[in-house]
Amino acid sequence: MEVAHLHELSVLEQSYWWHVSKRRLISRWLDQFAPAPGLVIEGGIGSAGNLLAFQQRGYQVAGLDIMPEAVAYGKERGIENVQVHDLHRTWPFEKQTADAVVMLDVIEHVQSPEQVLKHAANVLKQNGLLVLTVPAYQWLYGDWDRALGHYRRYTKKQLLKQTARSGFEVLKITHWNSFTLPAALGIRTWQKIRPQSRSAEFPAVSDWMNRFLIRCADAERSLANYLQIPCGLSIAGLFRKSSGVSHAGA
């Protein structure tokens, strides 16, 4: 992530619909499957808005990020246990101490996602939870992804394969952000016709549109309690560490 994008994130993540909606989804899963108190470790903390929200819900929190600027944001926001670290390397926590590991739109940024996932498994307690979000559909990969430093976009099958190989079993997996998929398809089609470089900035929306999109996401989240969301720009998954998994030296 570029420093300029991180600065933008620090401003937007408390109110921008994308970040608010994703945090509400993940917080609901944590409340349901790993309620506070407990240790939640986030890999790839951005500007630490998620960690701050988890801490305010009563969790003990810790985080890792490869960017010193991200760690600085975390400490400024009162998150003491954050440190600069490459997620490909063994994570600097005692084994089997975390109740949950959260990586939100992170593993698409890493070259070896299974290596990162195995390190996450090492720090989780037996039956500990892994929560992931990733961008969906490789055929949507374009300038936006390149600007953000993505190696790939995902299908459910691909995410299930990587997590299973890394020692996890699936509890929930679903698409989300289905309501903006038609607009995204239109934009990506136009970009193929008229290619142009894109920055990593989030699309600006008005206040009323931001509120409307948050309500759409709330409705989608409620619907997902009863129906499988068949499509969407992102995939969210909740996984449990398989019994007996050990990746010592991974």
PyMOL commands that set and color helices and strands:
alter all, ss='L'
color gray80, all
select helices_A, chain A and resi 3-12+17-33+49-56+68-76+107-109+113-123+138-140+143-148+156-165+178-193+207-223
alter helices_A, ss='H'
color red, helices_A
select strands_A, chain A and resi 39-43+60-65+82-84+98-104+124-135+168-176+234-241
alter strands_A, ss='S'
color yellow, strands_A
deselect
rebuild
show_as cartoon
